[in-house]
Amino acid sequence: PNNVNYQEAKALSAKLAANASSVPLHTPQRVVIVGGGLAGLSCAKYLADAGHLPVVLERGDILGGKVSAWQDADGDWIETGLHIFFGAYPNVMNLFRELNIEDRLQWKEHAMTFAMQDLPGEFTKFYFPPSLPAPFNMAYAILTNDKMLTWVEKLRTGAPLLPMLAGGQDYINAQDELDVQTWMKKNFMPERVRQELFIAMGKALDFIDSDKLSMTVILTAMNRFINETHGSKTAFLDGNQPDRLCAPMAAHAVERGGEVRTGAALRKILVDNVTGEVTGMELASGEIVTGDHYVSAMPVDAFKLLLPETWAPIPFFRQLAELEGIPVINVHLWFDRKLRPYDGLVFSRSPLLSVYADMSQCCKEYASEDRSMLELVFAPCNEAAGSAVNWIGKSDQDIVAATLTELERLFPTEIAADGSKAKVLKHAVVKTPRSVYAAVPGRNKFRPSQTTPVSNFTLAGDFTYQKFLGSMEGAVLSGKLAAEVVADKAAGRACKPVKEVVEQYR
């Protein structure tokens, strides 16, 4: 792709790779990275490319963090979430290319499929023709679908998006103080657009109902989809994330002198009480791991729990009180038969379910000709996210029963909540009480830079400031940006400054 975001991603990769040639002029840095999710592994990969020695410390036995997965007694994979790769993920796409694993992405037909709310068992599709470039392919997709919006509604939807096209990222960022519903009313957009499209998009992007979601999230996605020809095209990984993505990332770092350790839970960040600099990472085992530089790639909630007392009064760290993870539940259902096949992601548009996919169709490793395995994102899960029920506190049986009731509407001829039709052979429910940071209105200004006020300490994680928000792309980019900070400091180059803290925390 020739779009700006992809070229920026490619250029940053090239900068870090070129840095390796200058490392012999100074000592390679031993960089201790806490967290073996995508942010931490990305940071390690790019630090290794830059000629440094990353040491990744992951508390669990499996790499991946929010994309981790494990096998049950039958050998079936249980995933933390239903993870979809978009064409609008430039750093992720570059990462796959650099690791030579592009063939592991299973690209699907370029279309967005929605369940019809008022017509049980029926679906409609927004089809993006491959022969048309952006933005004409999206215009075609919207204008040729007559199942969800009228012509008047389409026109009234398009006009308010023109300032986004003219103002770009600056306009998008400025809308962060408004929730989706308020922004729509302000711009005289039809309520049915929210009901038909934006509720589904919001739940898929950040697991939050639209009346509690920052409009910046919706506009960020819309901007990529409108401006990038393949932006909304989706791909599934051809197997489980730890083996098919995380392992190559870890191997890349290890082959270049780095270390990746699992079962290495952090107990305490050790700091010099005078300078405030990090002196080591104390593990639960009592071992102290030291390095020249330190990176936290932990989720924001975990990092706040381990924040050293010495740092607590510093405004940069105090502002993190405004950020917290949002809950999400991932449901797996193995059926005794094949359901109506669809090879791709589906927006369920139900009150309880966000998106789902039949993984027996979508994923090579999970393929089956005889039985379907649905993987479903259950969101929102609590009151803060827009649910009247605290589902994160409910039993697995309650969650599965509620899921089947919703699926009865989507598959009325195939699934019955009482089990009289397709039978569930087994289920798995994975609760993540604190997932990606909650993108409620007004949070962007509190997201910290990767550069911190502590000279030998850097942050990574999708909650840190980067334009791809809470996503796999955001995690990978944040790790890459953290690697850039470390490499620039080690080379004596000026690094990106510490992001200014809002006045209320100064």
N, C-alpha and C positions, 0 to 999 in steps of 0.2 A: 504493500500500500504506500501511496505517496502523501497521505494526509499528515498534517503537522504533528499530531500526537505520536504517530508511529515513527516519524523521523526523529523526534526528540528522544524517544526511547532508544532508538538505534544509536544516536549520537552519544548518549550517556554511557551505554555499553562500551562504545569505542573509546571514550575518554578513560574509563576505568581500566580497560585492557591495555591502553597505551601507557598507563601509569606504571605498569610492571617494569618497563624498561628503565625507569628512573629510580626504582627501589634500590638497586645496588649502590646508589649514591648516598643512601641513608639506610639505617637498619630496618628490616621488615618488622612491622608491628605485630605483636601477639595480641589479638583482639578477642576478649571473652564476650560471647553473645548469650544472653539468657533468654531461652525460648526457641523451640524447634518447630514452630509453625512456618507458614510461608514467608512471613516477614524476616524471621531469624535465618532461615535457610537461604533466602534471597540475599540477605546481607552477607552471609558467609560465602556464597557463590561469587558475588562481585568483589568482595575483599580478596578472595583467592585469585581472581582474575587480575586484581590490581597489585599482586605480588606480596600480599600480607598473609598472616597465619591465623585464620579464625578458629576459635574453640567454642562450639555450640554446646550449651548445657540445657537439656530438655528434661523436665521433671518426670514425665511419663515414660512408659516403656515403648511408646510408638511415636514416631515423628508425625507432624502435620498440624497439631493444634486444632483449630476449628475445621480442618479438612481431614482429621484423622479417621481411621476406620480399623476394624478388627474382625476376626472370624468367630462365628459361634461354633457350637459343638458339631454341627453338620458341615462345617466348612464354608457356610454362606457368610458373605461380608455384611457387616453392620456399619453404616456410614454416619458420621456426625451430622452431615447435611447433604442435601441434593445440590451438588455443585455443577454449575453450568458456565461454560466459557463463551464469552461474546467476542465477535470480531472487533469490537471497540475496546479490547484489552491489549493495547500496544506493547506494554512491557511484558505481559504474560506471553504474547505471541513471539516476541523477541527471545524470551527465555527458552521457550520450546525449541526455537530454531538453533540457539546457541548450544543447547544440550543435545541437539540432533535427535529429538524425540517428537518432531512434528507429526509423524505418522501415528502417534498415539491419540491424536484428536480425531474424533468421529464427527465430522461436520454434517449437519442436518439440512433439510430443505429450508431455504430462506423464507420463513413464514412465521407469523405469530398466531397461535391457535387459542381460542377462548371458548369455554363452555357457555351455552346460552342459558341465562338465568331463568327465563320464563318458559323455556322449552326443554324439559328433561330429556336427556339422552342426545341432544343436538349440540353441534359445535360449529363455530365459524372461524374462518381463516383470513388473515391479512397476508396476502402473497406479494413478495418483493421479486419482480422479474430480474433474472441475472443479466439481461441485456441492457438494463437501464442503470446509469450511475446515480449517485446521490446528488440532489435530493429528490430526483424524479421517481426513483423506485419507491420511496416512501409515499410520495403523492399518489402514485398508482395504487399502492396497497390500500390506502385510506379511501380513495375515491371509488375504487371498484368493489369495496365491501359495502353492501346495502343492508346487512343484517343487524348492525348495532347502532349506527347513527344516521340521522336524516341529512339531506344535503344542507339544510339550514344550520344544523348543529355542526357539521363539518366546517362550514365557512366561519361560524362563530368560534370554533376552536382554533382555526388557523391564524386568525387575525391577532389574538393576544400573544402568539409565539413570535411575531415579527420583531419585537424589541430584543428578544433573546438572540435572534439571528444577527441583528445589527450590533448589539452590545457585547455579545460573546460571554466569556467567562466572568467579566466584571459585572454584567447584568445578572448572571446566574447567581453569583455569590451574594449580591445585594438582596436577593429574595429570601435569604436564609431566615430572616426574622418572621416570615409569614408561613402559616401552615397552608396546605393545599387548598382547603375549603375557602379560607380567607382570600387567598390570591385569586381564586376563580371568581369569587363575588366581586372583588375589586376590578377584575378585567371583564366582567359581564359574560363569563363563559357559562354555557348551559349546565345545570346540575346533573343532567343525564350523562354528560361526559365523565364526571366524577364517578357516577354509579357504574357506568359501562366500562371505563378504561382505567381511571386514575387509582381507584381503590385497589384493583388487581395489581397494578404496577407498584404501588406503594408497599403492599404486603410482600411482593416478590423481591423488591429492592432492599427493604429494611425491616420487614416483619411488623410494620406499624400501620394502623388505620390512617387514612388520608387526613382526617381532621386533627391528627396529632403529629403529622409528618411535615418536615421542612420542605417547602416547594423547591428548594435548591436540588434536592434528590431527584425529583421528577424531571426538572429542567436539565440536569446534567445528563440523564439518560436520553431525553428527547434530543438534546443538542448533538450527542454522538450519533444517534440513529438517523437524524436528518442529514448531517454533514458527511457521514462516512458510509460509503456504498455497502460495505459488509458489516457495519456497526452492530446491527441487530441480529446478525446471523449467529446461530448457536452451535456449540459443539459439546459433546460429552467425552470424557476421558474413556479410553477403551478398557479400563479396569479400575481397581482400587487405587485411591490417591497415594497412600504411603509407598506402595511398590512402584507405581507407574509415574509418579511425579516427584515425591519427596526423596525417594532413594537416589535418583539421578542427581538431584541437587546436592545431596549430602556427599555422594561419591565424587562429584566434581571438586568440592572443597577438600576432601580427604586426599585425593590424588595429587593435589598441589600443596600438601604439607599441613593441612588443617586437621582438626579433630571434631567429631560429632559424637556426643555422649548422651545416652538415654538413662533414665533412672537417676538423674542428677538434680534433685529438687533443691531450690535455693531457700536457705533459711534467713540470710541477712546480707544486705549490701554494706560492706565495711567501708567507712570513710574516715579521712583525716579530719579531726575536729577543728583544726586550725585553718587548713586550706579548703576543706569541703570536698577535696578530690577523692575518688574511689581508690582504696588500697587493696581490695580483693572481694571475692564472692564466697561467702561461707555457705557450704552445702548442708543439708540435713544430716549427712553422715559425719559432719565435723570437719571435713576437708575444706581447705581454703584454696581457691583457684585464683591465681593472679595473672595479670597481663599488663600491657602498655596502655591499652584503651579498653573501655567497657561499653557494651550496648545492651539496653533492655529492649527485647522484642516480645515482652509479655503483654497480654491484654491490659487495658487501662485499669480495670478493677484489681487485678493481681498486683500490678505495679504500685498502686496506691497503698495496698496493704503492707508492702515491703519498703515504702518510702522512708529513707533514713530520717531520724528526728532532726538532724542538723539541717536537712533540706526543707523541712516542713514549712518554715516561715517565708521561704523564697517565693515571690509572686508567681514565677514561672511554674512552680510545682503546685502552689495553692489553687491555681485556676483549674486544675484537673478535677477538683470537686464537682465541677459542672458536667463532667463526662462520666457515663456509666453504660455498661453493656445492656442490650435488650434481650429478653428471653426468646427462645425458639424451640420447637419440638420437631424432630424428624421421625416419621412413621414409616415402617416397612411392613408390607402385607404380602405374604406368599399365598397364592390361590391354587386351587386344585385343577384349574383349567386356564386356557388362554382366553383373555378378555379381548374385546374389539381392539385390534392392533393399531398403534400409532407410534411411529418412530420419531419422537421429539417431545419437547416440553409443552405442557398444557396449563393455561391459566384457568383454574377451576372456578373462580369467581363465586366461591361459596363463603359464608360468614366465618367458617372455621379454617378452611384450607386455602393455601396460597397458590402454589404450583405443584404439579406432580408429573411423574413420568413412569412409564412401564419400562423398567430397567432390563427386562428380558428382551425387549426390542431395541433399546437405545444403547446398551453397553455390551461390547463383545464378550467380556469376561463373565457377565451375568446372563448371557443369552440362553433362551430355552424355547423350543418349538411347542412345548406342551403346556407350560404353566407361566402365568404372569406373576411378576413381582412389582408391585407398585411402591414407589418411594414418594412420600408426600410431605410437604412442608406445612406444618400446623401452626398457623399464626393469624392474628395476634394471640398471645398467651396469658397476658395479665392486664390489669386495669390501666397501667401506665401506657401500654401499647394499644389500648382501645377495646379490650375484651371485658365483658361484664363478669366473666368467670375466670378465676385464677387457675388456668389449666396446668400451669407448671407445677402446681401442688396436687393435682389429681392423680389417681392411679393409672397405670398403663391400661388396665381394662376399661376404665371410663373413657380414656382418650381413644382407644381403638373402637369402642362402641359408637362414640360421636363421629368418628371418621367414617365408619360404615354407613351411618345414617346419611351423611353427606354424599357418599359414593352411590347410594341407592338412587339419588337424583341424577347423578352423572351417567350411571349405567343401569337404568330402570329395568331393562330386559335381562340383565346379567347378574346384578348384585341386589340382594335384599338384606336389610339390617338384621332380620331374624335368621339369616343363614340358610334360607330355603333354596337359594340359587347357588352361585359360585361360593365355595366354602373356603374360609381362611385356614390354611394348614398350620401356619404359625405367624407370629408377629414379633416385631422388635420396635421399641419406643426409645428414642434417645433424646433426653432433655438437656438443653444447654441454658442454664439460668441466666448466664451473662455471655451473650454472643457479641456481634459487632456493636459498636457504640450506637446509642440511641440517637438517631438524627432528628430529634425534635427541634422546633424552631429556635434559632439563636445559639446553636452549639458551635458553629464554625469558628466563631471568634475566640473560643476557648481551646481549640485544638492546637497543641504545641508544635513548634518546629522540631525537626530531627536534631538540630543543634541545640544544646542546652547551656545554661550558665556555668555548668561544671566542665572544666576544660578537657577532662579525659573520660567524659561520659556522654553518650549519644542515645537518642530514642529511635525506635522503629515500631511499627504497628499501624494498622489501618486507621487508628484514631488520630495519629499524627497528621500534620497538615499536608495534604496533597489533594489533587483535584478529582481523584477517583473514589473518594469517600470510603465507606465500609464495604469492601469487596475483596475478592482474590487479587484483582488488579491493584487495588489500593495497598494491600499487604505487600505484594511483590515490589511495587514502586517505593513504598516507604523503606523497605530494607535496602533497596538500591540507593536511595537518597542518603540513608545512614552510612552506607559504605563510602559514598562520595565525600561525606563530611570527614570521616576518618582518614581517607586517602589524601584529601586536601590538607588536613592538619599535619599529617606525617610528612608530606612533601614541602611543607612550609608555604603552601598557597593559601590565599584568603578563602575561607569557606563561607557558606551561606550564613548570614547573621541569625542570631536568636530572634524569633518572632516576638514582636511587641505584645506585651500583656495588656489586656483591657484595663481601663482606669479603676474599676471597682476592686481589682486585686493588686494594684500597685502599692 
